[in-house]
């Protein structure tokens, strides 16, 4: 059996990652975990280029890296896995990755770094921090179904799961990314040495959050599955821009 490469942005000891790894192993999947040594939420697709990265092999077989989620998957694919992985699964993130969140999410970025592999990567987030078993069960079921889903290359699935017991889910829905309102202003503070500092505020509420969006599916207590393509080109305006350039 080919190997799954698991990573996240909450850190190698995060309960969501460990719940997912156990669930997949219990269902016969070969799993290798390569994850950051600490919480790297919001790291997006950043690579560490200004210092060396040091893998630490933990007693449970996981590998901890002093870097970003993208670093972890990059090293996992190219160096650290004993067998070539066929797919990256990233998560289970503690908290949603809806709409504009995917621009900042280390969870989504880790999955995106698996775009070169033979099977499409999956990012999974729990919209909360209690029922990780629910999200793990969703991913086990999704992996059993996804083989028949043929999507373009460089596509990944962004999965968000309501934070409820599995039996309370209202189904699954294929969604598009919604959009958030602008976040609140950063919070100004003063550190113990009297220097000015700022805390980034929480993400804004859903602005484009109607039917068909990932926000709406979660509000309906449904699993949201959104296909995201790495190609960020605005193809729908290419012709108009060609005319403009003339």
ZAMARGU-4260 file (C-alpha; in steps of 0.2 Angstrom, whole numbers, plus 5000, padded with zeros to 4 digits):
<rodrens>
0) 5000/5000/5000 | 5006/5017/4996 | 5010/5030/5010 | 5000/5045/5015 | 5010/5060/5021
5) 5001/5069/5035 | 5005/5087/5040 | 4997/5102/5048 | 5000/5119/5055 | 4995/5117/5073
10) 5011/5107/5077 | 5016/5089/5078 | 5008/5086/5095 | 4991/5094/5090 | 4976/5083/5095
15) 4968/5084/5077 | 4984/5078/5068 | 4986/5063/5081 | 4967/5059/5080 | 4968/5058/5061
20) 4984/5048/5060 | 4977/5035/5072 | 4960/5034/5062 | 4969/5032/5046 | 4981/5019/5053
25) 4966/5009/5061 | 4958/5008/5044 | 4973/5001/5035 | 4982/5016/5028 | 5001/5018/5029
30) 5004/5035/5037 | 5020/5045/5039 | 5018/5061/5049 | 5030/5076/5046 | 5024/5092/5054
35) 5030/5108/5062 | 5038/5107/5080 | 5025/5121/5085 | 5010/5130/5080 | 5013/5138/5063
40) 4995/5144/5060 | 4994/5158/5047 | 5011/5153/5039 | 5003/5151/5022 | 5014/5144/5008
45) 5030/5151/5015 | 5047/5141/5014 | 5061/5143/5026 | 5076/5149/5016 | 5087/5159/5029
50) 5092/5144/5040 | 5093/5125/5040 | 5079/5114/5045 | 5082/5100/5058 | 5071/5084/5058
55) 5068/5076/5074 | 5062/5058/5074 | 5049/5056/5088 | 5046/5039/5097 | 5029/5037/5089
60) 5036/5038/5072 | 5032/5056/5068 | 5045/5068/5062 | 5045/5086/5069 | 5053/5100/5059
65) 5058/5117/5065 | 5049/5125/5050 | 5033/5129/5041 | 5020/5117/5035 | 5026/5119/5017
70) 5044/5115/5023 | 5037/5099/5031 | 5028/5093/5016 | 5043/5098/5005 | 5055/5088/5015
75) 5043/5074/5017 | 5040/5071/4999 | 5058/5074/4993 | 5068/5066/5008 | 5061/5060/5024
80) 5048/5047/5019 | 5054/5029/5018 | 5042/5026/5003 | 5036/5038/4990 | 5019/5045/4997
85) 5005/5046/4985 | 4994/5059/4993 | 4996/5073/5006 | 4982/5075/5019 | 4984/5090/5030
90) 4975/5093/5047 | 4964/5090/5056 | 4965/5109/5059 | 4958/5116/5075 | 4946/5130/5068
95) 4938/5133/5051 | 4947/5137/5035 | 4933/5145/5025 | 4933/5158/5011 | 4948/5170/5012
100) 4956/5159/5026 | 4963/5148/5012 | 4975/5163/5008 | 4983/5162/5025 | 4981/5144/5030
105) 4996/5134/5034 | 4984/5119/5033 | 4979/5122/5016 | 4997/5127/5011 | 5003/5110/5017
110) 4990/5101/5006 | 4995/5112/4991 | 5013/5107/4992 | 5007/5089/4988 | 5001/5095/4971
115) 5015/5086/4963 | 5010/5069/4969 | 4999/5056/4959 | 4983/5059/4970 | 4975/5075/4974
120) 4979/5082/4991 | 4966/5085/5005 | 4966/5099/5018 | 4953/5096/5033 | 4948/5108/5046
125) 4936/5106/5061 | 4926/5121/5064 | 4930/5121/5083 | 4941/5110/5094 | 4931/5096/5102
130) 4925/5083/5089 | 4941/5078/5080 | 4934/5060/5078 | 4920/5067/5067 | 4932/5075/5055
135) 4943/5060/5055 | 4929/5048/5051 | 4924/5060/5037 | 4941/5059/5029 | 4942/5040/5031
140) 4925/5040/5021 | 4931/5053/5009 | 4947/5043/5005 | 4937/5028/5001 | 4926/5038/4988
145) 4939/5050/4981 | 4947/5037/4969 | 4932/5040/4957 | 4934/5059/4957 | 4945/5064/4942
150) 4949/5082/4944 | 4962/5093/4934 | 4980/5092/4940 | 4986/5104/4954 | 4969/5103/4962
155) 4966/5100/4980 | 4951/5098/4991 | 4947/5109/5006 | 4936/5101/5018 | 4928/5109/5033
160) 4918/5099/5046 | 4906/5105/5059 | 4911/5103/5077 | 4897/5090/5082 | 4896/5072/5085
165) 4896/5062/5068 | 4878/5057/5070 | 4873/5075/5070 | 4880/5080/5053 | 4867/5085/5041
170) 4876/5078/5025 | 4890/5083/5014 | 4889/5098/5001 | 4901/5103/4987 | 4904/5121/4989
175) 4913/5136/4983 | 4924/5148/4993 | 4914/5162/5002 | 4922/5178/5007 | 4924/5187/5024
180) 4922/5204/5029 | 4938/5214/5033 | 4945/5209/5050 | 4945/5221/5064 | 4960/5233/5066
185) 4975/5226/5074 | 4975/5228/5093 | 4989/5240/5099 | 4998/5236/5115 | 5014/5240/5124
190) 5026/5226/5129 | 5035/5225/5146 | 5049/5236/5140 | 5038/5250/5134 | 5039/5246/5116
195) 5024/5248/5104 | 5017/5231/5098 | 5001/5224/5089 | 4990/5209/5089 | 4982/5204/5073
200) 4963/5203/5076 | 4952/5189/5072 | 4946/5186/5055 | 4930/5195/5049 | 4913/5187/5048
205) 4906/5180/5032 | 4901/5193/5019 | 4898/5182/5004 | 4891/5167/5014 | 4874/5162/5005
210) 4869/5146/4998 | 4882/5137/4989 | 4896/5144/4999 | 4907/5134/5012 | 4900/5146/5026
215) 4882/5142/5022 | 4886/5123/5022 | 4894/5124/5039 | 4879/5134/5045 | 4868/5120/5039
220) 4879/5108/5049 | 4885/5100/5033 | 4902/5095/5028 | 4909/5107/5016 | 4920/5101/5001
225) 4928/5114/4990 | 4939/5111/4975 | 4954/5123/4975 | 4965/5125/4960 | 4983/5131/4962
230) 4982/5141/4945 | 4977/5158/4951 | 4976/5166/4934 | 4959/5175/4931 | 4955/5166/4915
235) 4938/5174/4913 | 4946/5191/4910 | 4960/5186/4898 | 4951/5191/4882 | 4946/5208/4889
240) 4964/5212/4894 | 4970/5207/4877 | 4958/5220/4870 | 4963/5233/4883 | 4982/5230/4878
245) 4978/5233/4860
</rodrens>
